[in-house]
């Protein structure tokens, strides 16, 4: 495989990983440590608007990172 294509794929993977980390950090958390120890009494609610978009974008980014990793490994061997 051409070195320029491999470098482009590696840069693309780094960009995808940064976007994945940002999307994970932007998601709504479960009210901190209180939820870990059984507090909070959380009521089920649905995701709406940007929260729903961010949820699905995180899933898509995770799949893209996995696929890109497999493709890079297959083409470098």
C-alpha positions in Angstrom: 0.0 0.0 0.0 1.2 3.5 -0.8 2.7 5.3 2.2 0.6 8.5 1.5 -2.6 6.5 1.6 -1.6 4.8 4.9 -0.6 8.2 6.4 -4.0 9.6 5.4 -5.8 6.7 7.0 -3.8 7.1 10.2 -4.6 10.8 10.3 -8.3 10.0 9.7 -8.3 7.5 12.5 -6.8 10.0 14.9 -9.5 12.5 13.9 -12.2 9.9 14.4 -10.8 9.0 17.8 -10.8 12.6 18.9 -14.4 13.1 17.8 -15.4 9.9 19.6 -13.8 11.1 22.9 -15.5 14.5 22.5 -18.9 12.9 21.8 -18.5 10.7 24.9 -17.5 13.5 27.1 -20.5 15.7 26.0 -23.1 13.1 26.9 -25.3 13.6 30.0 -24.0 11.7 32.9 -26.0 9.9 35.6 -25.8 12.7 38.2 -22.3 12.0 39.5 -21.3 9.7 42.3 -24.8 9.6 43.9 -26.0 7.3 41.2 -23.1 4.9 41.8 -24.0 4.4 45.4 -27.7 3.8 44.8 -29.1 7.3 45.2 -30.9 9.5 42.8 -34.2 7.6 42.1 -33.8 8.1 38.4 -37.1 8.1 36.3 -36.9 6.7 32.8 -37.0 9.3 30.2 -36.4 9.4 26.4 -33.6 11.2 24.7 -34.7 14.1 22.6 -33.1 16.6 20.2 -29.3 17.0 20.5 -29.0 14.3 23.2 -30.5 11.7 20.8 -28.3 12.9 17.9 -25.2 12.7 20.2 -26.1 9.2 21.3 -26.3 7.8 17.7 -23.3 9.8 16.6 -21.3 8.2 19.3 -22.3 4.7 18.2 -21.5 5.6 14.5 -18.1 7.0 15.5 -17.3 3.9 17.5 -18.1 1.6 14.6 -16.1 3.8 12.2 -13.1 3.7 14.5 -13.3 -0.1 14.7 -13.7 -0.5 10.9 -10.9 1.9 10.2 -8.6 0.0 12.6 -9.4 -3.3 10.9 -8.8 -1.9 7.5 -5.4 -0.4 8.5 -4.3 -3.7 10.0 -5.4 -5.7 6.9 -3.6 -3.4 4.5 -0.4 -3.1 6.4 0.3 -6.8 6.6 
